[in-house]
Amino acid sequence: MEGDCLSCIKYLMFIFNFLIFLGGSFLLGVGVWVLVDPMGFREIVAANPLLFTGVYIILAMGAMLFLLGFLGCCGAIRENKCLLLFFFMLILVIFLAELAAAILAFIFREHLTREKFTRDLKRHYQGHNNTDVFTSTWNALMTTFDCCGVNSPEDFEESLFRLLSPDKMVPGVCCQGNGHPGDAVDDLSRDECQKGSMELRYNKGCYSAVVDYFETYIYMAGALAIVVLTIELFAMVFAMCLFRGIDQ
């Protein structure tokens, strides 16, 4: 009976570690995609030190989970006590780090994210400079989501954009209909819009627009994080049970 129980724990641990292996592969894929993204999203990330650091943290966590999943599978199948103990200690550290990161991300999600994006927009956005990747990426974002600024059009006050274009309150992409085929804004309306007409511009910030659009995916990401933490917890339990069951 004990042999059957040990065998069951061994294969359950193999399954859980295979899931950890897949989770690590997914995080590696996300990190690599952000770094090589041809659409220019990486430029916004690169301009934000917090997000830029976060990408490399994701890559590091993905690599560690990838390695730990592999070690856990090998330790379970071969019933190697050294690999199992090494696996348990490392995954405990990762589990605590992920839990701490999740708590900090939840606590500071509003203040840090909005503040950093707004600061980056004020410092780096130029208006219609198509040669600047940061600017062209923000233009594409505001055109796609019919939004203006991070929080609102007021984000462009005391910004690099206003220094370069002192006669304009907002860039042309903030004007309603601009950038949509067959619905272009005429020059007079765009001029009124850029000089401050609230009726002719998009007054919703891009932060809220993007969060609303990806709300479902955000909840899915949160649920996935909970699942990953649960899998890691079970993997640690199975590793210790298997470690104690070997040679008994």
Stockholm file with secondary structure:
# STOCKHOLM 1.0

chainA/1-248         MEGDCLSCIKYLMFIFNFLIFLGGSFLLGVGVWVLVDPMGFREIVAANPLLFTGVYIILAMGAMLFLLGFLGCCGAIRENKCLLLFFFMLILVIFLAELAAAILAFIFREHLTREKFTRDLKRHYQGHNNTDVFTSTWNALMTTFDCCGVNSPEDFEESLFRLLSPDKMVPGVCCQGNGHPGDAVDDLSRDECQKGSMELRYNKGCYSAVVDYFETYIYMAGALAIVVLTIELFAMVFAMCLFRGIDQ
#=GR chainA/1-248 SS CHHHHHHHHHHHHHHHHHHHHHHHHHHHHHHHHHHHCTTSHHHHHHHCHHHHHHHHHHHHHHHHHHHHHHHHHHHHHHTCHHHHHHHHHHHHHHHHHHHHHHHHHHHHHHHHHHHHHHHHHHHHCCSSCTTCHHHHHHHHHHHHHTCCSSSSGGGGTTSHHHHHCTTCSSCGGGBTTTTSTTCCCCHHHHHHHHTTCGGGBCCSCHHHHHHHHTHHHHHHHHHHHHHHHHHHHHHHHHHHHHHHHTTC
#=GC SS_cons         CHHHHHHHHHHHHHHHHHHHHHHHHHHHHHHHHHHHCTTSHHHHHHHCHHHHHHHHHHHHHHHHHHHHHHHHHHHHHHTCHHHHHHHHHHHHHHHHHHHHHHHHHHHHHHHHHHHHHHHHHHHHCCSSCTTCHHHHHHHHHHHHHTCCSSSSGGGGTTSHHHHHCTTCSSCGGGBTTTTSTTCCCCHHHHHHHHTTCGGGBCCSCHHHHHHHHTHHHHHHHHHHHHHHHHHHHHHHHHHHHHHHHTTC
//
